């Protein structure tokens, strides 16, 4: 077993040392999960629902603690972290309604009765990223538990603290021991074992497209189900008939939220050519107005990047000769700070084509609707995006034409737990959230019951 020092990205101080789980530890957790799952699945649906509501209530009682952990471990501003902890509670409450609503179907057939059942898969492996540790963990474990499964969860190596605490809170709430196990460790050890272990019937992975393809390839050996939420290079399309002031004022928050460490970040801003100059004039004060600083401060809107290694990766996209239009401000000194940066890159430039995953945005003009759609779709990704226009017909045309799973018109909203979330193309496979998410953690079983023909009537 190895360990990892967890670092506060705002101060570079060591928070604590977290012990990593080895292969034998994973195997033990899966065995315990399989046993707990059988007990869990036998419970009445109403009892499973009550247990999930209890889990939500315990999370609600620990909102401040969870938020403080995320501020320290991930550098999220305190307001964001409190929202994230509340989101975990809300997701649990939402899926607490699912156990009593997985009703199957009765299908009319000749000669008998045909019914379907939504049977749980068994043990589900959830592998989460470091950018939104709490929220994305809940997207996996809440619907999986609601559908009658057990979950083994591997948090990202850099940001395990809130997930570890959620695992403890699940036990405090009364969930069976082993039903939700949080297993910190290396992806090459814990994540790989989720993929290869025959008792893990599904893997939910959120992370890079490169790693996601390896998860998918490994799962194919056992015809193992996967849900993949991967990279993005989303477009924010600004037409000349929109509220240009609002589009410019909100654009920084569509890409710089969580320091740009967001798969949904609108990191390509496409602006109709005849309003491009005016948009840039409006965008500059909006970017410079983003408050970057101490994540514990209520005034802070953007914190640091998550690690030194990631800071170096983001920095590589902004070399000394980069076409920087303007920058915001960020603290100097200790911490992995990176100022919000706007580039006027060309279509072939690396900054315009690759996912940066940091507070760097490129702005490019387009000529007309067809040109905007072509540029927006000229990417391997298709996760999210925004369209700014006051023309309803154009909004609908462009929304249908852009190859992305989650689009917003005149806003930058991407994720609601009540609606499905996922990507086109290399942004992923399957959908999370929304009312149907528990079904993705079940198998459909069809049962036909023959009915004997009547042999006469009693007089």
C-alpha positions in Angstrom: 0.0 0.0 0.0 1.3 3.5 -0.8 0.1 6.9 0.2 -0.2 10.4 -1.1 0.2 13.9 0.4 -2.9 16.0 -0.2 -2.0 19.6 -1.0 -3.9 22.8 -0.5 -3.6 24.4 -3.9 -4.0 27.9 -2.5 -1.1 27.7 0.0 0.9 24.6 -1.2 0.6 23.3 2.3 0.2 19.6 3.1 -3.3 18.9 4.4 -2.9 15.3 5.3 -1.5 12.0 4.0 -4.1 9.6 2.5 -3.3 5.9 2.4 -3.9 4.3 -1.0 -5.7 1.0 -1.5 -4.0 -1.9 -3.3 -5.5 -4.6 -5.5 -6.1 -6.9 -2.5 -8.0 -4.0 -0.8 -10.1 -3.5 -3.9 -11.0 -7.2 -4.0 -12.0 -7.2 -0.4 -14.2 -4.1 -0.9 -15.9 -5.6 -3.9 -16.6 -8.8 -1.9 -18.1 -6.8 0.9 -20.1 -4.7 -1.6 -21.5 -7.8 -3.3 -22.7 -9.1 0.1 -24.1 -5.7 1.1 -25.8 -5.4 -2.3 -27.8 -8.6 -1.8 -29.1 -7.4 1.5 -29.9 -3.9 0.0 -31.7 -5.3 -3.0 -33.9 -7.4 -0.8 -35.2 -4.4 1.1 -38.6 -3.1 0.3 -38.4 -0.1 -2.2 -39.8 2.2 0.4 -37.1 1.2 2.9 -34.3 1.9 0.3 -35.9 5.2 -0.4 -36.0 6.1 3.3 -32.3 5.1 3.7 -31.4 7.5 0.8 -33.4 10.3 2.4 -31.6 9.6 5.7 -28.2 9.8 3.8 -29.4 13.2 2.3 -30.3 14.5 5.8 -26.9 13.5 7.2 -25.2 15.3 4.3 -27.3 18.3 4.9 -26.2 18.4 8.5 -22.5 18.4 7.3 -22.7 21.0 4.5 -20.3 23.3 6.3 -17.7 20.6 7.0 -17.9 19.2 3.4 -17.6 22.7 1.9 -14.5 23.5 4.1 -12.9 20.3 3.0 -13.4 21.2 -0.7 -12.1 24.7 -0.2 -8.9 23.3 1.4 -8.4 20.3 -0.9 -9.6 21.7 -4.3 -9.3 25.4 -4.0 -13.0 26.0 -4.7 -14.4 29.3 -3.6 -16.5 28.9 -0.4 -19.7 29.9 -2.1 -19.2 27.3 -4.8 -18.2 24.6 -2.3 -21.3 25.2 -0.2 -23.4 24.9 -3.4 -21.6 21.6 -4.3 -22.3 20.1 -0.9 -25.9 21.1 -1.1 -26.0 19.6 -4.6 -25.0 16.2 -3.2 -27.9 16.4 -0.7 -30.3 17.4 -3.5 -29.2 14.6 -5.8 -29.7 12.0 -3.0 -33.1 13.4 -2.3 -34.1 13.3 -5.9 -33.1 9.7 -6.4 -34.6 8.7 -3.1 -37.9 8.8 -5.1 -36.6 6.2 -7.7 -36.8 2.9 -5.8 -40.6 3.1 -5.6 -40.9 4.1 -9.3 -38.8 1.4 -11.0 -42.1 -0.3 -11.9 -41.3 -2.1 -15.2 -44.0 -2.7 -17.8 -46.9 -5.0 -18.5 -46.9 -5.7 -22.3 -50.0 -7.0 -24.1 -49.2 -10.4 -25.7 -51.2 -13.4 -26.8 -51.5 -16.4 -24.6 -50.5 -15.0 -21.3 -49.1 -12.1 -19.3 -45.7 -10.4 -20.1 -44.0 -8.2 -17.6 -40.6 -6.6 -17.3 -38.5 -6.1 -14.2 -35.6 -3.6 -13.7 -33.0 -5.8 -12.0 -29.9 -4.2 -10.3 -26.6 -4.9 -11.9 -24.8 -5.8 -8.6 -21.6 -3.9 -7.9 -20.9 -0.7 -9.8 -17.4 1.0 -9.9 -17.4 4.8 -10.0 -14.2 6.6 -11.0 -14.4 10.4 -10.4 -12.2 13.3 -11.5 -10.5 16.0 -9.4 -12.4 19.0 -10.7 -15.8 18.5 -9.0 -15.1 15.7 -6.5 -18.4 15.7 -4.5 -20.9 16.5 -7.2 -19.7 14.0 -9.8 -19.4 11.3 -7.1 -23.1 11.8 -6.2 -24.1 11.6 -9.9 -22.7 8.0 -9.9 -23.5 6.6 -6.5 -27.0 8.1 -5.9 -28.9 6.6 -8.9 -26.8 3.4 -8.6 -27.9 2.9 -5.0 -31.4 3.9 -5.8 -31.6 1.1 -8.4 -30.5 -1.5 -5.8 -26.8 -1.7 -6.5 -23.7 -1.4 -4.3 -20.9 1.1 -5.2 -17.2 1.1 -5.0 -15.9 4.6 -5.6 -12.4 5.7 -6.5 -11.8 9.4 -6.0 -9.1 11.3 -7.9 -5.7 11.1 -6.3 -5.4 14.8 -5.8 -8.8 15.4 -4.3 -10.1 12.5 -2.2 -11.1 14.2 1.0 -14.8 15.0 0.4 -15.5 11.6 -1.1 -13.9 9.8 1.8 -16.1 11.8 4.2 -19.2 11.1 2.2 -18.4 7.3 2.5 -18.3 7.8 6.3 -21.5 9.8 6.3 -23.3 7.0 4.4 -22.5 4.6 7.3 -23.6 7.2 9.8 -26.9 7.5 8.0 -27.5 3.8 8.4 -26.6 2.4 5.0 -25.3 -1.2 5.2 -21.5 -1.5 5.8 -19.8 -2.0 2.5 -22.7 -0.7 0.3 -20.8 2.5 -0.5 -17.0 2.0 -0.2 -14.6 4.9 -1.0 -11.2 3.5 -2.2 -8.5 6.2 -2.6 -5.7 5.0 -4.9 -4.0 5.2 -8.2 -5.9 4.8 -11.4 -3.5 2.2 -12.6 -4.3 0.1 -9.5 -7.8 0.8 -8.2 -9.4 2.0 -11.4 -7.8 -0.8 -13.4 -9.1 -3.4 -11.0 -12.6 -2.0 -11.3 -12.3 -2.6 -15.0 -10.9 -6.2 -14.7 -12.8 -7.5 -11.7 -15.6 -9.8 -12.9 -17.9 -8.8 -10.0 -17.9 -5.2 -10.9 -20.7 -5.1 -13.5 -20.4 -1.5 -14.6 -17.8 1.2 -14.6 -18.8 4.9 -14.5 -15.8 7.0 -15.5 -15.4 10.8 -15.6 -12.1 12.2 -16.9 -10.0 12.6 -20.0 -11.0 11.1 -23.3 -7.6 9.3 -23.5 -8.2 7.5 -20.2 -11.9 6.9 -21.1 -11.0 5.0 -24.2 -8.7 2.7 -22.2 -11.6 2.1 -19.7 -13.9 1.3 -22.6 -11.4 -1.0 -24.3 -10.7 -2.9 -21.0 -14.4 -3.2 -20.2 -15.0 -4.8 -23.6 -13.1 -8.0 -22.5 -16.0 -8.8 -20.2 -18.7 -7.0 -22.2 -18.9 -4.7 -19.1 -21.2 -1.7 -19.2 -19.7 1.7 -19.1 -20.9 5.3 -18.8 -18.2 7.8 -19.9 -18.2 11.6 -19.4 -15.0 12.8 -21.0 -13.5 15.9 -22.5 -15.0 19.0 -24.0 -14.1 22.1 -26.1 -17.4 23.8 -26.0 -18.4 26.9 -28.1 -20.1 30.0 -26.9 -21.8 31.4 -30.1 -22.6 35.1 -30.0 -24.9 36.4 -32.8 -25.3 40.0 -33.7 -28.9 40.1 -32.7 -28.4 39.2 -29.1 -28.1 41.3 -25.9 -24.4 41.9 -26.5 -23.8 43.5 -23.1 -25.2 40.5 -21.3 -23.4 38.0 -23.5 -20.1 39.7 -22.8 -20.7 40.2 -19.1 -21.6 36.5 -18.6 -19.0 35.0 -20.9 -16.2 34.9 -18.3 -18.4 32.9 -16.0 -19.1 30.4 -18.8 -15.4 29.5 -19.0 -13.6 30.7 -15.8 -15.9 29.0 -13.3 -13.8 26.6 -11.2 -10.7 28.2 -12.8 -11.8 26.8 -16.1 -11.4 23.2 -14.8 -14.7 22.2 -16.2 -15.5 19.8 -19.0 -18.4 22.2 -20.0 -16.3 25.3 -20.1 -17.2 27.5 -23.1 -13.5 27.8 -24.0 -14.2 28.9 -27.6 -16.1 32.1 -28.0 -17.4 32.6 -31.5 -18.6 36.1 -32.3 -20.3 37.4 -35.4 -17.8 39.5 -37.3 -19.8 42.7 -37.5 -20.0 42.9 -33.6 -16.7 41.3 -32.8 -14.8 44.6 -32.0 -17.6 45.8 -29.8 -17.9 42.5 -28.0 -14.2 42.5 -27.2 -14.5 46.0 -25.8 -17.2 44.8 -23.5 -15.5 41.5 -22.6 -12.3 43.1 -21.3 -13.7 44.8 -18.2 -15.8 41.7 -17.5 -12.7 39.5 -17.5 -10.7 41.9 -15.5 -13.5 42.1 -13.0 -13.3 38.4 -12.1 -12.2 38.3 -8.5 -9.4 35.7 -8.1 -8.1 35.0 -4.6 -8.4 33.3 -1.3 -11.0 30.5 -1.7 -12.2 31.0 1.9 -13.2 34.6 1.1 -16.9 35.3 0.3 -15.8 37.8 -2.4 -13.7 35.3 -4.3 -15.1 34.1 -7.7 -12.2 32.0 -8.9 -9.6 30.1 -6.9 -6.3 28.5 -7.9 -5.6 25.6 -10.2 -5.6 22.2 -8.5 -1.9 21.4 -8.6 1.5 22.4 -9.8 1.5 19.8 -12.5 -1.8 21.1 -13.9 -0.6 24.7 -13.6 2.3 23.8 -15.9 0.0 22.1 -18.4 -2.2 25.1 -18.6 0.8 27.4 -18.8 2.0 25.5 -21.9 -1.0 26.9 -23.8 0.1 30.5 -23.2 3.8 30.8 -24.2 5.5 34.2 -24.2 4.5 34.8 -27.8 0.8 33.8 -27.4 -1.8 36.1 -28.9 -3.0 37.5 -25.6 -5.8 40.1 -26.0 -6.0 40.8 -22.3 -5.7 39.2 -18.9 -7.4 39.5 -15.5 -5.5 39.5 -12.2 -4.4 36.8 -9.9 -2.5 36.7 -6.6 1.3 36.4 -6.6 3.3 34.1 -4.3 2.5 30.7 -3.1 -0.4 28.8 -4.6 -1.2 27.6 -8.1 -2.7 30.9 -9.4 -3.4 31.6 -13.0 -5.0 34.8 -14.2 -8.0 34.7 -16.5 -6.6 35.0 -20.0 -8.2 35.8 -23.4 -6.5 34.7 -26.6 -7.2 35.7 -30.2 -6.1 32.4 -31.6 -6.5 31.1 -35.1 -8.6 28.0 -35.9 -5.6 25.7 -36.3 -3.9 26.9 -33.1 -3.5 24.4 -30.3 -5.2 26.6 -27.9 -8.3 26.6 -30.1 -8.4 22.9 -30.8 -7.3 21.2 -27.5 -8.9 21.1 -24.2 -7.0 23.4 -21.9 -8.9 22.8 -18.7 -7.9 26.1 -17.2 -8.9 29.8 -17.2 -7.9 30.4 -20.9 -10.4 31.3 -23.6 -10.0 31.9 -27.3 -12.2 34.3 -29.2 -12.7 34.0 -33.0 -15.0 35.9 -35.4 -17.5 34.1 -37.8 -19.4 35.3 -40.8 -22.9 33.9 -40.7 -25.0 31.1 -39.1 -23.5 28.4 -41.3 -20.0 29.5 -40.5 -20.7 29.5 -36.8 -22.1 26.0 -36.9 -19.2 24.7 -38.9 -16.6 26.1 -36.5 -18.5 24.9 -33.4 -18.7 21.4 -34.9 -15.0 21.3 -36.0 -13.9 19.4 -32.9 -13.7 15.8 -31.7 -15.7 16.8 -28.7 -19.4 17.6 -28.2 -20.3 18.1 -24.6 -21.8 21.5 -24.1 -22.2 25.0 -25.4 -24.2 28.3 -25.5 -26.0 30.2 -28.2 -26.8 33.9 -27.8 -29.5 35.2 -30.1 -32.9 36.9 -29.7 -34.2 35.1 -32.8 -36.2 32.0 -31.6 -36.0 30.3 -35.0 -32.3 30.8 -35.2 -31.9 29.5 -31.6 -33.8 26.3 -32.5 -32.0 25.8 -35.8 -28.5 26.2 -34.3 -29.4 24.1 -31.2 -30.3 21.2 -33.5 -27.3 21.7 -35.8 -24.6 22.0 -33.1 -23.2 18.5 -32.2 -23.3 18.7 -28.4 -25.3 17.0 -25.7 -26.1 20.0 -23.5 -26.8 23.4 -24.9 -28.1 26.7 -23.4 -29.7 29.6 -25.2 -28.9 33.0 -23.7 -27.3 31.4 -20.7 -24.4 29.1 -19.7 -26.4 26.5 -17.7 -25.3 22.9 -18.4 -26.1 20.6 -15.5 -29.3 20.1 -13.6 -29.8 16.9 -11.7 -33.4 16.7 -13.1 -32.3 16.6 -16.7 -29.9 14.2 -18.6 -26.3 15.1 -19.0 -23.7 13.7 -21.4 -21.8 14.2 -24.6 -21.7 13.5 -28.3 -18.6 12.2 -30.2 -15.5 11.8 -28.0 -17.1 13.7 -25.1 -18.6 10.4 -23.8 -21.0 7.6 -23.9 -24.4 7.3 -22.1 -26.2 9.9 -19.9 -26.1 10.7 -16.3 -28.7 12.5 -14.2 -32.3 13.1 -15.0 -35.3 10.8 -14.2 -34.0 7.9 -16.2 -30.5 7.6 -14.7 -31.3 4.7 -12.3 -32.4 2.6 -15.4 -28.8 2.8 -16.6 -27.8 0.8 -13.5 -30.3 -2.0 -14.2 -30.9 -4.9 -16.6 -34.3 -5.3 -18.1 -35.7 -8.8 -17.4 -38.7 -10.0 -19.5 -41.0 -12.6 -18.0 -43.8 -14.4 -19.9 -46.5 -16.2 -17.9 -48.7 -18.6 -19.9 -52.3 -18.4 -19.0 -54.3 -21.6 -19.5 -57.4 -21.4 -21.8 -60.7 -21.6 -20.1 -62.2 -25.2 -20.1 -65.7 -24.1 -19.4 -67.9 -22.1 -17.1 -69.5 -23.3 -13.9 -73.2 -23.3 -14.0 
